[in-house]
Each structure stands twice: as structure tokens, then as C-alpha cells.
């Protein structure tokens, strides 16, 4: 199995777990963080599958600070928006070119902004000393200094956030799944 196919398979599993086992958009309030986490992971793995499939097809993307990448493995970042930016800034080809098709996916109806929003739910340490630990789907976060709240608290994530995460995961997964699957068939 190719790396891109393995990533797509895991993305499909993440989406199924969120929707079927955890209840998706109708989940219990204390499961919202878990559902959002699975949707975020679905988007992350879908985008990484796209990056890997493009790499395997010979497309070189600038993944960090305008440095072209021919890395032999999927990027090790949870910051999916940076990977999307690499796709969006790649040279455009014909209408049917895989890069152009991926750019269309992320340029439609605020998808790029929705990916940034779902990115914000991935766990990350504060970037500056003394900053509060931000809300994430996995670790307790600070509402004020030294006042902590677990992500599973029924008030940590809203039903609207779950619905938005579901929408973006569904849209990104299904669009990229088709493009990457086609790339896999023609790549060595």
C-alpha cells in the first residue's frame, strides 16, 4: 500500500469513527471534543495524502519558508493550513491538473478559512512564555491564569463547532480522496 493510500484509509476511518461511533453532529455534549478531534485528524490526513501523492507524482511544493520539499515521508506537522498554503501557492496547470483541482477545493466557499479554524483545535503548546494554554481537543486549557477546563466539559465545544468541523472534514476528505486516488493510479 502506498503512503498516500494509507493516509487516505486512516482519514476515512477517522471520519467514520466521528460520524458513526461517536455520533457526529448529534453527539453528546461531553463527546464534542472527541468528535472535533477526529474531524481535524481526517482533514490532516487527507491533506497529507494529497501532499504525498503530489510528491510521488513529481510535484515539488514549498512546504516551509519557500524551501522546496522532496521529503520521503508525509510532513510531521499538525498545522494543516501551512500544507494547504503550499498547495495554493504551487504553480497552476490545466483545469484537470491535480494541483489545480486541489487549489479549487481549498479556494471554494471559505474552505481554506475553515481548515484554519479546525487547525486551531489541534493540540499546541503556548508560543510565548506566560501565555495561556489554548483550547484544544486533547488537553486541558486555561480560561484565565491557572483556571483549567477539560476539553470534554460539555461547554468546551459547541454543537455549531461540531457541525462546522463535520462539514469541512466531509468536503475535504471526499474531494481530495478522488483526486489522490486518481494520482495513485498513474504514479509509480
KEKE-3310 file (N, C-alpha, C; in steps of 0.2 Angstrom, whole numbers, plus 5000, padded with zeros to 4 digits):
npx = (5004:5003:5010:5002:4989:4988:4987:4975:4966:4966:4961:4948:4944:4945:4935:4924:4923:4921:4908:4900:4903:4905:4894:4894:4887:4877:4881:4884:4886:4897:4906:4909:4922:4930:4924:4926:4940:4943:4937:4946:4958:4955:4954:4968:4975:4970:4974:4988:4989:4987:4998:5008:5005:5006:5020:5024:5021:5029:5028:5035:5033:5033:5035:5040:5045:5048:5055:5059:5052:5056:5054:5054:5044:5027:5023:5027:5018:5005:4999:4989:4985:4996:5001:4990:4992:5004:5000:4991:4999:5007:5012:5000:4991:4984:4966:4962:4973:4981:4985:4979:4966:4966:4968:4957:4948:4951:4950:4936:4921:4925:4934:4947:4949:4941:4948:4959:4952:4948:4961:4965:4960:4969:4981:4993:5007:5008:5014:5022:5031:5022:5010:4992:4987:4980:4963:4960:4957:4962:4969:4968:4964:4967:4956:4957:4972:4979:4966:4958:4951:4943:4944:4933:4923:4905:4903:4914:4916:4905:4889:4888:4901:4905:4897:4902:4915:4912:4907:4918:4927:4921:4919:4932:4939:4931:4933:4947:4950:4946:4954:4967:4966:4966:4978:4986:4984:4991:5004:5021)
npy = (4994:5011:5026:5037:5031:5024:5035:5040:5030:5030:5042:5041:5031:5039:5049:5040:5035:5047:5050:5039:5030:5040:5048:5060:5075:5075:5071:5068:5081:5080:5073:5081:5087:5075:5071:5083:5082:5070:5074:5084:5077:5069:5078:5083:5071:5069:5080:5078:5066:5071:5079:5070:5062:5071:5073:5060:5060:5068:5082:5096:5105:5120:5119:5124:5140:5144:5134:5121:5105:5088:5078:5062:5056:5059:5076:5081:5088:5096:5107:5110:5121:5127:5117:5117:5130:5128:5120:5129:5139:5133:5132:5134:5123:5115:5114:5102:5097:5090:5098:5110:5106:5103:5115:5122:5115:5120:5134:5136:5142:5147:5137:5136:5145:5138:5127:5132:5136:5124:5119:5126:5119:5108:5101:5111:5119:5134:5148:5158:5163:5162:5164:5159:5142:5136:5132:5116:5100:5090:5092:5099:5116:5134:5145:5157:5163:5150:5143:5130:5120:5105:5098:5089:5094:5099:5112:5116:5114:5119:5114:5120:5121:5108:5104:5113:5108:5095:5097:5103:5092:5082:5088:5091:5078:5070:5076:5077:5064:5058:5065:5061:5047:5046:5051:5041:5030:5033:5036:5030)
npz = (5000:4996:5003:5003:5000:5012:5021:5017:5019:5033:5036:5031:5040:5052:5049:5049:5062:5069:5064:5065:5076:5087:5086:5078:5072:5080:5093:5110:5122:5130:5122:5111:5110:5106:5094:5086:5086:5079:5067:5064:5063:5052:5041:5042:5038:5026:5019:5020:5013:5000:4998:4999:4988:4977:4978:4975:4962:4957:4959:4966:4981:4990:5006:5018:5023:5009:5004:4994:4994:4994:5003:5010:5017:5024:5029:5046:5054:5063:5058:5047:5039:5034:5025:5016:5011:5004:4994:4988:4984:4974:4957:4945:4934:4920:4919:4923:4929:4944:4954:4952:4953:4967:4972:4968:4977:4989:4988:4986:4993:5006:5011:5014:5025:5034:5036:5043:5054:5060:5062:5073:5083:5086:5097:5104:5111:5121:5112:5117:5132:5147:5141:5140:5140:5126:5120:5116:5108:5115:5127:5144:5146:5149:5155:5162:5170:5178:5179:5174:5161:5156:5139:5137:5144:5144:5140:5133:5119:5106:5098:5086:5082:5081:5070:5060:5059:5055:5042:5035:5036:5029:5016:5012:5014:5004:4992:4990:4991:4979:4970:4974:4974:4960:4956:4962:4954:4943:4946:4950)
capx = (5000:5007:5009:4996:4983:4987:4984:4968:4962:4966:4957:4942:4942:4944:4928:4919:4923:4917:4901:4896:4904:4904:4888:4894:4884:4872:4884:4883:4890:4904:4910:4911:4930:4932:4922:4930:4947:4943:4936:4953:4963:4953:4957:4975:4977:4968:4979:4995:4989:4987:5005:5012:5003:5009:5027:5026:5019:5035:5027:5039:5030:5037:5032:5042:5049:5050:5060:5055:5052:5056:5054:5052:5038:5022:5025:5026:5015:4998:4997:4987:4984:5003:5001:4986:4995:5009:4996:4988:5005:5010:5010:4994:4992:4977:4960:4962:4979:4979:4987:4974:4960:4966:4968:4950:4944:4953:4948:4929:4916:4929:4937:4954:4947:4938:4954:4962:4948:4949:4968:4966:4958:4974:4985:4999:5009:5009:5020:5026:5031:5017:5003:4988:4986:4974:4958:4962:4953:4965:4972:4965:4966:4966:4951:4961:4978:4978:4959:4958:4945:4945:4940:4927:4917:4900:4903:4921:4914:4898:4886:4889:4908:4905:4894:4907:4921:4910:4906:4924:4930:4917:4920:4940:4940:4928:4936:4954:4950:4945:4960:4973:4965:4967:4985:4989:4984:4996:5011:5024)
capy = (5000:5017:5030:5041:5027:5023:5041:5041:5025:5032:5048:5038:5028:5045:5051:5035:5035:5053:5050:5033:5028:5045:5052:5065:5081:5074:5068:5071:5087:5078:5070:5085:5087:5069:5071:5088:5079:5065:5078:5088:5072:5067:5084:5082:5065:5069:5085:5075:5061:5075:5081:5064:5059:5076:5072:5054:5061:5073:5089:5099:5110:5124:5117:5129:5146:5144:5129:5116:5099:5082:5074:5055:5055:5064:5081:5079:5094:5096:5114:5109:5127:5128:5112:5120:5136:5126:5118:5135:5143:5130:5134:5131:5120:5115:5114:5095:5096:5088:5104:5115:5103:5104:5123:5123:5113:5125:5141:5137:5143:5148:5130:5137:5148:5133:5122:5136:5136:5117:5118:5129:5114:5103:5102:5115:5122:5141:5150:5163:5161:5166:5164:5154:5136:5137:5127:5111:5094:5084:5094:5104:5123:5139:5150:5163:5161:5144:5141:5125:5117:5099:5098:5085:5098:5100:5119:5117:5114:5120:5110:5123:5120:5101:5104:5116:5103:5089:5100:5104:5086:5078:5091:5090:5071:5067:5080:5075:5056:5057:5067:5057:5041:5046:5051:5035:5026:5035:5037:5023)
capz = (5000:4996:5009:5002:5001:5020:5024:5015:5023:5040:5036:5030:5047:5057:5048:5051:5069:5071:5062:5067:5083:5092:5085:5073:5073:5086:5098:5117:5123:5133:5117:5106:5109:5103:5088:5083:5085:5074:5061:5062:5060:5045:5037:5042:5035:5019:5016:5020:5007:4994:4998:4997:4981:4973:4979:4972:4955:4954:4960:4971:4984:4995:5012:5024:5021:5002:5003:4990:4998:4991:5008:5008:5021:5025:5034:5053:5057:5064:5055:5040:5035:5031:5020:5011:5008:4999:4988:4985:4981:4969:4950:4942:4927:4916:4923:4925:4933:4951:4959:4950:4956:4974:4973:4968:4983:4995:4986:4986:4999:5013:5014:5017:5032:5038:5038:5048:5061:5063:5064:5079:5089:5087:5102:5103:5117:5120:5108:5121:5139:5151:5138:5142:5136:5122:5120:5111:5108:5119:5133:5147:5143:5154:5153:5164:5173:5182:5179:5169:5159:5151:5133:5137:5148:5139:5137:5129:5111:5104:5093:5080:5080:5078:5063:5055:5058:5051:5035:5032:5035:5024:5010:5011:5013:4998:4986:4990:4990:4972:4966:4976:4971:4953:4956:4964:4949:4937:4949:4951)
cpx = (5004:5005:5003:4989:4982:4985:4977:4963:4961:4961:4950:4939:4941:4937:4923:4918:4919:4910:4897:4897:4903:4898:4888:4891:4879:4875:4883:4888:4897:4908:4912:4918:4932:4930:4925:4937:4947:4942:4943:4958:4961:4955:4964:4978:4976:4973:4986:4995:4990:4995:5009:5011:5006:5017:5028:5025:5025:5034:5031:5035:5035:5033:5034:5047:5052:5055:5057:5057:5051:5056:5051:5046:5033:5025:5023:5023:5008:4995:4995:4986:4991:5003:4996:4989:5000:5006:4993:4993:5009:5008:5004:4995:4985:4972:4959:4968:4977:4980:4981:4967:4960:4965:4960:4946:4945:4951:4940:4926:4920:4932:4943:4953:4945:4943:4958:4959:4949:4956:4969:4964:4964:4978:4991:5001:5009:5015:5025:5025:5025:5010:4999:4988:4979:4969:4961:4957:4956:4967:4968:4968:4964:4961:4954:4967:4976:4971:4958:4952:4946:4941:4933:4921:4912:4900:4910:4920:4907:4895:4888:4896:4908:4902:4898:4912:4918:4909:4913:4928:4927:4919:4928:4941:4938:4932:4943:4955:4950:4951:4966:4972:4967:4975:4989:4989:4989:5003:5014:5024)
cpy = (5006:5021:5034:5037:5025:5029:5042:5036:5027:5038:5046:5035:5034:5048:5047:5035:5041:5053:5045:5031:5033:5049:5058:5072:5081:5071:5071:5076:5085:5075:5074:5086:5081:5069:5077:5085:5074:5069:5081:5083:5069:5072:5083:5077:5066:5074:5082:5069:5065:5077:5076:5062:5064:5074:5066:5055:5066:5080:5091:5105:5114:5123:5122:5134:5146:5139:5123:5109:5093:5076:5067:5053:5060:5069:5079:5086:5093:5103:5112:5115:5128:5123:5114:5125:5133:5123:5124:5139:5140:5132:5131:5128:5120:5114:5107:5093:5095:5094:5109:5113:5104:5111:5125:5121:5118:5132:5142:5138:5143:5141:5132:5140:5143:5128:5126:5136:5129:5116:5121:5124:5108:5105:5106:5119:5130:5143:5155:5161:5165:5166:5158:5148:5136:5131:5122:5105:5089:5086:5099:5111:5128:5144:5157:5159:5156:5142:5136:5122:5111:5100:5094:5089:5100:5107:5120:5118:5115:5115:5113:5122:5112:5101:5107:5111:5097:5091:5100:5097:5082:5081:5090:5083:5069:5070:5077:5068:5055:5059:5063:5050:5040:5047:5045:5030:5027:5036:5030:5021)
cpz = (5000:5002:5009:5003:5009:5023:5023:5018:5030:5041:5035:5037:5052:5056:5050:5058:5072:5070:5065:5074:5089:5091:5080:5076:5079:5092:5105:5118:5126:5128:5111:5105:5105:5096:5084:5082:5080:5067:5059:5060:5053:5040:5036:5038:5027:5015:5015:5014:5001:4993:4996:4990:4976:4973:4974:4964:4952:4955:4966:4974:4989:5002:5018:5021:5014:5001:5000:4994:4994:4997:5007:5012:5021:5030:5041:5056:5058:5061:5048:5036:5031:5025:5014:5008:5003:4993:4984:4981:4975:4962:4948:4935:4924:4921:4926:4929:4940:4955:4958:4953:4963:4976:4973:4974:4988:4994:4986:4993:5006:5016:5017:5024:5037:5041:5043:5055:5064:5065:5071:5085:5090:5093:5101:5110:5116:5117:5112:5128:5143:5148:5141:5138:5133:5122:5114:5112:5113:5126:5137:5145:5149:5151:5156:5167:5178:5184:5173:5168:5155:5145:5133:5141:5142:5136:5133:5122:5110:5099:5086:5077:5078:5071:5058:5054:5054:5044:5032:5031:5030:5017:5008:5009:5006:4992:4985:4988:4983:4968:4968:4973:4963:4952:4957:4958:4943:4940:4951:4959)
residu = (UNK:UNK:UNK:UNK:UNK:UNK:UNK:UNK:UNK:UNK:UNK:UNK:UNK:UNK:UNK:UNK:UNK:UNK:UNK:UNK:UNK:UNK:UNK:UNK:UNK:UNK:UNK:UNK:UNK:UNK:UNK:UNK:UNK:UNK:UNK:UNK:UNK:UNK:UNK:UNK:UNK:UNK:UNK:UNK:UNK:UNK:UNK:UNK:UNK:UNK:UNK:UNK:UNK:UNK:UNK:UNK:UNK:UNK:UNK:UNK:UNK:UNK:UNK:UNK:UNK:UNK:UNK:UNK:UNK:UNK:UNK:UNK:UNK:UNK:UNK:UNK:UNK:UNK:UNK:UNK:UNK:UNK:UNK:UNK:UNK:UNK:UNK:UNK:UNK:UNK:UNK:UNK:UNK:UNK:UNK:UNK:UNK:UNK:UNK:UNK:UNK:UNK:UNK:UNK:UNK:UNK:UNK:UNK:UNK:UNK:UNK:UNK:UNK:UNK:UNK:UNK:UNK:UNK:UNK:UNK:UNK:UNK:UNK:UNK:UNK:UNK:UNK:UNK:UNK:UNK:UNK:UNK:UNK:UNK:UNK:UNK:UNK:UNK:UNK:UNK:UNK:UNK:UNK:UNK:UNK:UNK:UNK:UNK:UNK:UNK:UNK:UNK:UNK:UNK:UNK:UNK:UNK:UNK:UNK:UNK:UNK:UNK:UNK:UNK:UNK:UNK:UNK:UNK:UNK:UNK:UNK:UNK:UNK:UNK:UNK:UNK:UNK:UNK:UNK:UNK:UNK:UNK:UNK:UNK:UNK:UNK:UNK:UNK)
# end
